[in-house]
Amino acid sequence: MSLEQQLDEVLIQMTSQIGNGLDGLLDQFFGFLQRRTDFYYEQEPGDKMGFPPGVAEGKCFNYFKKYQMMHFKKFPQKEGLVERWKEYTQKQKEQAEAKKTQEADSKVEEVEEEKKEISTEEKAKLMTQQIKKDNAKELGVPPPTSIPEPPKEAPKEMQDISTYNGDSTDKYKWSQDITEVIVQIDLPEGTSAKSLEVDIKTKYLKVKNKATGDEYIDGELFEKISPEDCFWSIEDKKRLILTLTKGQEVIWKTIIVGDQEIDPKTVDNSKRIDQFDQETQGHLQKVLYEQNRKLNGLPTTEEMEQQKLMEKVMNAENSPFKDSPYDPPKYGEGPQIPFKQ
């Protein structure tokens, strides 16, 4: 078996394993070039890696043309195919526009019908309400009143920065977000770190002032924490700040089991972008950037790159599409076969 035949077998197996046919194979191949080679690296004068601008794209096009010519030797190029495709795509566009117009007219009719139905229902409701009122007057019964339930708001204590999403007790205040809990304890003026006993364990917390004997916290934590990621400091020599990293991203009802609990439904459990790892932050920022471009009717980065590449290919020498304007919507979903070959 020749090397070419051996490689064909390997590529056939790869295509089957990857899925999505030729698109999957091409996607993985160009992904491999990006991950494991300097194919996409833009070479500066004097560099020993990558290619000067445009050379990598040219290589892709040259290999494509090489095997296209080999194909045309076996299967001669079809006359008038470009014109037939132009006629077909124009016809498809006209049919799509006609369908949109038809659907829009149909929706207008549906809306009008719905308005009529709503109007009839509203009249029936008003008549029913009036009959109930008349009956109530005859019987001397006052009409029922319904008081809408106010939306559930967080208590004022939970809106304060030191008790945001948390609460306060007679010994400490606490706040939280989805990843950590911050405990604030007021200390006597001039308190030093040496005079404090702070014991932080996975499910236990103790804070004691050795100088005064005051015990601020001593008990079982509401949820597990990661002690190695926790830390504490004294601010202005009168305030202890404890930062506890949650073992799981869950909402805490209290700090110490048995202390007063909050209503978890009032807690903001969103997560800021800066609380994710660097790789995820980069991905999220890219997604937000691309979404913002879409919302403003602008092409995404990938769409712009594809458009540039397609314009180069279409305007290359011997291209049947040379000097034809590239219309992204026309080629966005790929061609459909308009006739039997």
N, C-alpha and C positions, 0 to 999 in steps of 0.2 A: 504494500500500500504506500502510495506516494505521500510526501509531507503535506501536500495540498489536501489530499483526501483525509488524512488524519486530522488536520485542522478543521476541515468541514464537519467531521463528526463531533469534534469538541464544541464548535460554534452552534451546531444544531442542538446539542444537549444544553448548552448555556441558554439559548433562546427559549427552549422549553421550560427550563428551570426559572428563568427570570419572569416569563409571562409577558403579555401585552405585545407579542409578535415582534416585528422589526423595530417598532418604537422603543420597546423595552431594551432590545439589544443595543441600539444606537445610543440610548440614554446612558446605559451602563458603560459603553465604550468611551464616550466623551467624558463621563464622570471619572473613569479610570485615568484618562489623560490629565484631568484636573487634579486628582488626588495624588497620583504617583509620578508624574512627569512635569517637566517645565514647558509643556506645549503652549500654555496660555500666558507664560511669563513674557512681558513686553521688554525686549532687550534694549538696553542703553548702549551707545557707542562704546566699545571696549569690553562689554560684558561677554562672558563665556557661556551663559545659559539663556534659554529662551530664543525668541525670534524677533526680528524687527517688526514694527506695526504692519499688519496686513499679510505677513508671510504665512502664518499659521492657517488663516482662512484660505489663502491661495493654495496651500497644500491639499486641504480638504476638497476644494473645487477641482484641482488637477487630477486627483485620484478618482473622483466621481466621473469626470469626463473620460478618463482612461477606460474605465469599465463600461461606460455608456457606449463608447465607440465599439468595444468588443461585442456588446449586445446588438448594436445596429448591424454588425456584419452578419449575425445570425437572423435577426428580425429587422428588415429594412424599416427605416423611419416612415411613418404614415403621413401621407400628403393631406394638407388641410386640417390636421388635427387641432392646431392652435386656434384656427377660426371656429371650428365646431365647439371647442370648449368656451370660447368667448360668447358665442351665441347661446350656449346652454346656460352659462352663469348669468347672462343677462335675463334669460327667460326665468331662471330660478329667482332672481331678484325681484322681477315683476310679480311673480306668483306670491312671493313672501309679502310684498307690499299690499297686494290685493287681499291676502288673508288677514293682515293686520287691520286693514280698513273694515273688512267684514266683521272681525271680532269686536272692533271698537263700536260699530253700529249695533251689534248684538248686545253689548254691555249697556249701551245707552237705553235700549229697549227694556233690559232687565231692571235697570235702576228705576225707570218710569213705573214699571209694574210693581216694584217693591214699595215705591212711594205711595201708590194707590192702596196697596195692602196695609201699609202702616197707617195711612189716613183712616181707613175703615176700622182698624183695630183701636186707634186712638178714640174715634167717635164712640165705639162700643164701651171702652173703659170710662169715658166721661159720663155716658148715660148711666152706667152701673153705679158710679160714684154718686151721681145726683140722686138716683133712686134710694141709695143707702142713707144719704143725708136727709132726704124727705121723710123716710121711715123713722130715722132717729129723732127728728123734730116732733113727729106725731107722738112718739113714745116718751118724749122728754129726756132722751139720753144724749149727752154731749158727744160730738164726733170724736173718734180716737185720734190722738196725735202721736206721730212717730219722731223720736229724737235720734238723729244720726249719731252713731258711735264715733267719737273723735279718734283720729289716728293715734297709734301707740307711740309715744315719744319717750326718749331716755330721760331719766331724772336729771335735774340740774347738776347734781354731784357727778354724774357720768359725763357731762359735757365739759367740765373743767379739765385743764390740761393735765393736772396731777392725778385726776380720777377719771380720765377719758376711757370709756368702755369698762370702767371699774367702779370703785366705791371708796368710802373712808370709814375708819373705825376710830375709837378713842385713842388708839396707839399708832396707827399708820394709815397712809393713803395708798391706793394702787390703781394702775392703769394697765391696759393691754392692747396689743394688736394680734394678728393671727400667728405670729412667730415668737413673741416674747412678752414677758410681764415685767413691769417696773414698779417697785415698792419704794415709797418715800416715808421716812421716819424723822420726825422733828427731834433734835437732840439739844441738851443744854449748851449754851454758848461756850465755845472754846473746846469742845470735845475732840479728842484726837483718835486716830485709828487704833493706837495701842490700847486705848481704854475700852475698846469694843471686842466682844466675842461673837463672831459670825460663823455659823456652821451651816454649810450648804451641802445637802445630799440629794440623791435622786428623788426621794419622796418626803424629805424632811427639811425644815428650816428653823434655825434658832438665831435670834439676835438679842444680845444682852449687854448692858452697860456695866462693866466691871467696877467702874469708879463709884457709881451711885447705887448699883444693885438692881436697877430697873430692868425688867425682862419685857421686851417689846413683842417678840414673837417666839413661840416654842410649840411646834406641833406638826401634824402631817399635812403635806401639801395637797391641794385639790387634785392635781395631775402630776405626772412624772416630768422632770426637767433633765437637762444635760449639764451636770455640775461643772464639767470641764470648760463649758462655754459661758458660764455665769461669772459676773464680777460685781464689785461694789466700790463706792468711793464716798468721801465726805465733802459736801459743798459748803463753802463759807464757814466751816467749823461749827455748823449747827444743824446740818441736814444730811442724813444717810440716804444714798440712792443705791438700791439693789436692782440689778438687771438680770432676770432669770430667763434663760432660753428654754422654750417649751420642747418637751420630748416629741410631741405630736402637735400638728397645727389644728388645735381645737379651741373652742371658747371656754374660758374658765368662769364659773359662777362665783367663786370666792378664792382667796389665797390659802387660808388654813381651813381644813375640814372642821365644821362646827361654827365658824364665823358667819356673819350675815351674808346671804347670797343675793346676787343680782338676777334680773330677768334676762336670759341670753338672747331673747328676741329683740332687745333694744340695742344689741351690740353690732357695731360696724365690723364685719369680718372680711373686708376686702384686703388685698395684699398689694403693696406698692411695688413698682418695677424694681426699685433698688434693693428689695429684699430677696430677689432671685440671684442665682449665681451669675457670673460674668457672661458665660456662654448663652444662658437663657435670656439675660437682659439684652444682649446683642440681637438675638433672634426676635424678641418682642418688639424692640425698637425698629427693626427692619420691617416686621409685619405692619406696625402702626404707620410707618412711612409709606409702604405700598398701599395700604388702605386709604390713607389721606390722598394719595395721587388718584386712586380710583374714584373717590368721592368728589374730587374736583374735575373729573372727566379727563384726566391725564393718563397716558400709558404707563404701565409698571416698568421697572428696570428690565425685567426679562423680556417684556414685549418690545421695548426699544432695541435691545440687543438682537432679537429675532428679526425685527424690521430692517436693521442695518445689514445683517447678513443676507436676508432675502433680496434686498436691493442690489447688493454686490453680485449675488448669483444671477439675478435676472438680467443685469446689465453687462455680464461678462461676454467675452468674445464667443461667437457661435451660439449664443443663447437664443432660443426662439422667442423669448419674452423681452428681448432687448428693446429699450426705449418705451416699454409699456409701463405705465404708472403702477406702483405696488399698492394694492388696496387690502389692508390687514383683515377687515371683516370678510372679504371674499375668500381668503385662504385660511381663516381662523379654524374652521372645523374640518379642513381637508377636503379634497375633491370627491365627488360622487360620480360613479360611472354613468354617463348619460345615454349610452348606446352599446349595443353588442359589438364585440370585437371579433 
